[in-house]
């Protein structure tokens, strides 16, 4: 009987069934609780398991429930009061968030690779790093409600793999006024040889480049006005034409005898910010041309599209959560939901690749709409063991 019910949902609401299976693989309750036990610091579990919190927050992030309060109210076996639930969420430690995001990406990676994916730079793994500041809101920190700056709940620095379309690492910071340049260093500590880390000019600092060198990983970072002082500059090579302008490069040396390549892209038309030329620093070997480096950085903007989808499609900023730790938990669970939807997107594209034109992409927005339209009905119709 229940198999027949599930079969009808597979036919009428396939996205909801796929989402259920992907969520079970990505954030299985037993695994989430294991992550909690391995990475918790001062927190502990009594009646309320951490997996229950992640489940409730995921329902809100996916838009399946309008708020955490509504999700908790409909959970029949919630073992604690709503006040205790909110208190637990407000104490979530940043180390747990990072462990959840990295672990989720690792659990989904085999499925993605089996589905197939393209590579931006053959032979290299791409990592795009950037910060995401949660919006200010007067609903947080009562002492600052009447200040013009409002209250900022914190930010996260994320590492994004554009080839897999997955957020593979995250460093959450409760202090919204801390430096992103410092918060990115723990991410670089886990970098590996064979990777290329792309970063905006904010990260053009000596500690960031030294961290890449220590990890024996490569980088492409846009030059900022107050870049590390140059000790020596080599001769510029002849410019080479590319689609958007011309590219040339030179060898530069900074403090400590550290050498890297500096690539200049002169544009045919200025950017929206009025820049007619862009400069990038890189330690990639000469086997990767200056043209490829310039093209790599142009593709860095894919992380901005990911952030936009997080905000527009998923509930990545839950304003009613009153503390920085709770707000960052909301963002992290939205990242988990995005990774799951990205797997669904790739699955749909793989299933329809023979009937659709080359380069066709499924819409994450419409996938999210389809998941929301059938998920709750499926959960009501099927027993818990399904």
C-alpha positions in Angstrom: 0.0 0.0 0.0 2.6 2.5 1.1 4.8 1.6 -1.9 1.9 2.6 -4.2 1.5 5.9 -2.4 5.2 6.6 -2.8 5.0 5.6 -6.5 2.3 8.2 -7.0 4.5 10.9 -5.4 7.4 9.8 -7.6 5.2 10.4 -10.7 3.4 13.5 -9.6 6.0 15.2 -7.3 9.4 13.8 -8.3 11.3 16.8 -7.0 9.9 16.3 -3.5 10.9 12.6 -3.5 14.4 13.5 -4.7 14.8 16.2 -2.1 13.8 13.7 0.7 16.3 11.2 -0.5 19.1 13.8 -0.9 18.4 15.2 2.6 18.6 11.8 4.1 22.0 11.3 2.5 23.4 14.8 3.2 22.2 15.4 6.8 21.2 12.0 8.1 20.2 12.4 11.8 22.7 9.8 13.1 25.6 11.5 11.2 24.5 15.0 12.4 24.5 13.8 16.1 27.9 12.2 15.6 29.3 15.5 14.2 27.9 17.3 17.3 29.6 14.9 19.6 32.9 15.2 17.8 33.0 19.0 17.5 31.0 20.4 20.4 32.9 22.5 22.9 30.7 23.7 25.7 27.3 22.4 24.4 25.8 19.0 25.3 22.7 17.0 24.4 20.0 16.1 26.9 16.5 15.7 25.7 17.0 17.8 22.5 19.3 16.3 19.9 21.2 18.5 17.5 19.9 16.6 14.6 16.4 17.8 15.5 17.5 21.4 15.4 19.1 20.9 12.0 16.0 19.3 10.7 13.8 22.1 11.9 16.1 24.8 10.5 16.3 22.9 7.2 12.5 23.0 6.9 12.6 26.8 7.3 15.6 27.3 4.9 13.8 25.3 2.2 10.7 27.3 2.7 8.7 24.3 3.8 7.8 26.1 7.0 7.3 29.9 7.4 9.3 30.1 10.6 11.1 28.1 13.2 8.2 28.6 15.6 5.8 27.0 13.0 8.1 24.1 12.3 8.5 23.4 16.0 4.8 23.6 16.7 4.1 20.9 14.1 6.8 18.5 15.4 4.8 16.1 17.4 7.7 14.7 19.5 9.6 17.9 20.3 11.0 16.9 23.7 11.5 20.5 25.1 9.7 23.8 25.3 10.0 26.4 22.6 12.0 28.6 25.0 14.5 25.8 25.5 14.7 25.3 21.7 15.5 28.9 21.0 18.0 28.9 23.9 19.8 25.9 22.4 19.9 27.5 19.0 21.3 30.7 20.3 24.3 28.7 21.8 25.3 26.9 18.6 29.1 27.0 18.3 30.7 28.1 15.0 32.9 25.0 14.9 29.8 22.8 14.5 28.6 24.9 11.5 31.9 24.3 9.7 31.9 20.6 10.4 28.3 20.3 9.1 29.0 22.2 5.9 32.3 20.4 5.1 30.8 17.0 6.0 27.7 17.5 4.0 29.8 18.4 0.9 31.9 15.3 1.4 28.8 13.1 1.6 27.3 14.5 -1.6 30.5 14.6 -3.6 30.4 10.9 -4.8 26.9 11.4 -6.1 27.9 14.5 -8.0 30.9 12.9 -9.5 28.8 9.9 -10.6 26.4 12.3 -12.3 29.4 14.0 -14.1 30.7 17.6 -13.9 32.8 19.9 -16.0 36.1 21.4 -15.0 36.9 25.1 -15.1 40.7 24.5 -15.4 41.5 20.9 -16.3 43.8 19.2 -13.8 43.0 21.7 -11.0 40.3 22.0 -8.3 38.9 25.5 -8.1 38.0 27.1 -4.8 36.3 30.5 -4.8 36.4 32.3 -1.4 34.3 35.3 -0.3 32.5 36.7 2.7 28.8 36.9 3.2 27.5 39.5 5.8 24.0 38.9 7.1 21.8 42.0 6.8 21.5 44.4 9.7 18.1 44.4 11.5 16.6 46.2 14.4 15.2 42.9 15.7 18.6 42.0 17.2 20.5 43.4 20.1 18.0 45.8 21.9 20.7 48.2 23.0 21.4 49.1 19.3 17.9 49.2 17.9 17.8 53.0 17.8 21.3 53.3 16.3 21.6 54.2 12.7 23.9 51.2 12.1 21.4 48.8 13.5 22.7 45.4 14.7 24.8 43.2 12.5 24.5 39.5 13.4 27.8 38.3 12.0 29.2 36.9 8.8 30.6 33.8 7.1 33.6 33.3 4.8 32.8 30.4 2.5 34.8 28.3 0.0 32.8 27.4 -3.1 33.6 24.8 -5.7 32.1 26.1 -9.0 32.7 22.8 -10.8 30.6 20.8 -8.3 28.3 23.8 -7.5 28.8 23.1 -3.8 29.8 25.2 -0.8 32.6 22.9 0.5 33.8 24.9 3.6 32.5 27.7 5.8 34.1 29.8 8.6 31.4 31.5 10.7 32.3 34.6 12.7 30.0 36.1 15.4 31.8 39.4 15.4 30.4 41.2 12.4 33.2 43.8 12.5 36.0 41.3 12.5 38.3 41.1 9.5 37.5 38.7 6.7 41.2 38.6 5.9 41.8 36.9 9.3 38.7 34.7 9.1 39.8 33.2 5.8 43.0 31.8 7.2 41.4 28.7 8.8 39.9 27.8 5.4 43.3 28.1 3.8 44.8 25.8 6.4 42.8 23.0 4.9 43.9 23.8 1.3 45.7 21.1 -0.7 48.1 20.9 -3.6 46.4 20.9 -6.9 43.9 23.5 -5.9 43.5 27.1 -7.1 42.0 29.6 -4.7 40.3 32.6 -6.3 39.7 35.7 -4.2 38.8 39.4 -4.5 41.2 42.2 -3.7 40.1 42.3 -0.1 42.3 39.2 0.4 45.4 40.6 -1.4 47.5 40.4 1.8 50.8 38.8 2.6 49.4 36.5 5.3 46.8 35.1 2.9 49.5 34.4 0.2 51.8 33.0 2.8 49.1 30.6 4.0 48.7 29.4 0.4 52.4 28.8 0.2 52.4 26.8 3.4 49.6 24.7 2.2 51.4 24.3 -1.2 48.3 25.5 -3.0 47.8 28.0 -5.8 46.0 31.3 -5.8 44.6 34.0 -8.1 43.9 37.2 -6.1 42.9 40.6 -7.5 45.3 43.4 -6.6 44.1 46.1 -4.3 45.3 49.7 -4.0 47.1 49.0 -0.7 48.7 45.8 -1.7 51.9 44.4 -0.1 54.9 46.6 -0.9 56.8 45.4 -4.0 60.6 45.0 -3.6 61.2 44.2 -7.3 59.3 44.3 -10.5 60.3 42.4 -13.7 59.8 43.5 -17.3 56.3 43.4 -18.7 55.8 40.8 -21.5 54.1 41.7 -24.7 50.3 42.0 -24.4 48.2 39.3 -25.8 44.6 39.9 -27.1 41.7 38.2 -25.4 37.9 38.4 -25.8 37.5 41.3 -23.3 40.7 43.2 -24.0 44.5 42.5 -23.7 46.5 40.6 -21.2 50.2 40.9 -20.1 52.2 39.7 -17.2 55.4 40.3 -15.2 57.2 38.7 -12.2 57.1 40.6 -8.9 58.8 40.2 -5.6 57.5 41.2 -2.2 58.9 41.2 1.3 60.7 38.0 2.4 61.9 37.3 -1.2 58.5 35.9 -2.2 57.9 35.9 -6.0 54.7 35.6 -7.9 53.2 36.5 -11.3 51.2 39.7 -11.8 48.7 39.7 -14.7 47.1 42.8 -16.0 43.9 42.7 -18.0 43.2 45.9 -19.9 39.5 46.0 -20.9 37.9 47.2 -24.1 35.2 48.8 -21.9 35.3 49.6 -18.2 33.5 47.6 -15.5 30.4 48.9 -13.7 32.8 50.3 -11.1 34.7 52.3 -13.7 37.8 50.1 -13.8 39.4 49.9 -17.2 42.2 47.5 -16.1 42.4 44.7 -13.5 45.5 43.2 -12.0 45.8 39.7 -10.5 48.6 38.1 -8.4 49.1 34.4 -8.8 51.6 31.6 -8.0 50.3 29.3 -10.7 53.0 27.6 -12.8 53.9 28.9 -16.3 51.9 26.0 -17.8 48.8 28.0 -17.0 48.9 31.1 -19.2 48.1 34.6 -18.3 45.0 34.4 -20.5 43.8 31.5 -18.5 44.4 33.3 -15.2 42.4 36.3 -16.4 39.6 34.0 -17.5 39.7 32.2 -14.2 39.1 35.4 -12.2 36.3 36.4 -14.5 34.6 33.1 -13.5 35.0 34.1 -9.8 31.7 35.9 -10.1 29.9 32.6 -10.0 30.1 32.8 -6.2 28.1 36.0 -6.3 25.4 34.1 -8.2 25.4 31.4 -5.5 24.9 34.0 -2.8 22.1 35.6 -4.7 20.3 32.3 -5.1 20.8 31.6 -1.4 19.0 34.9 -0.6 16.4 34.8 -3.3 15.4 31.1 -3.2 16.2 30.0 0.3 15.7 31.5 3.7 19.3 32.3 4.4 18.6 35.3 6.6 16.0 34.5 9.3 15.4 37.9 10.9 13.4 36.5 13.9 16.5 34.7 15.2 17.8 37.0 17.9 21.5 36.2 18.4 24.5 36.0 16.1 25.0 32.3 16.7 21.4 31.6 15.8 21.5 33.8 12.7 24.7 32.0 11.5 23.0 28.6 12.1 20.2 29.8 9.9 22.7 30.7 7.2 24.6 27.4 7.5 21.4 25.4 7.2 20.5 27.4 4.1 23.9 26.4 2.7 23.1 22.8 3.3 19.8 23.2 1.6 21.5 24.9 -1.4 24.0 22.0 -1.7 21.1 19.5 -1.8 19.2 21.6 -4.4 22.4 21.8 -6.5 22.5 18.0 -6.6 18.9 17.8 -7.7 19.6 20.3 -10.4 22.5 18.3 -11.7 20.3 15.1 -11.6 17.6 16.7 -13.7 20.1 18.0 -16.2 21.7 14.6 -16.5 18.3 12.9 -17.0 17.3 15.4 -19.8 20.7 15.9 -21.5 19.6 13.9 -24.6 16.4 15.9 -25.1 17.6 19.4 -24.3 20.0 21.6 -26.2 23.7 21.7 -25.2 24.3 24.1 -22.3 20.7 23.8 -21.0 20.5 24.3 -17.2 17.6 23.4 -14.9 16.3 26.2 -12.7 17.1 25.9 -8.9 14.2 28.3 -8.3 11.6 26.1 -10.0 13.1 23.0 -8.4 12.6 24.7 -5.0 9.0 25.6 -5.9 8.3 22.0 -6.9 9.9 20.7 -3.7 7.7 23.0 -1.6 4.5 22.1 -3.4 4.7 18.4 -2.7 7.0 17.8 0.3 4.6 18.4 3.2 1.8 16.3 1.6 4.3 13.5 1.1 5.4 13.7 4.7 1.8 13.5 5.8 0.8 10.7 3.5 3.8 8.4 4.2 4.7 6.9 7.6 7.9 7.9 9.3 9.8 4.8 8.2 9.5 5.9 4.6 
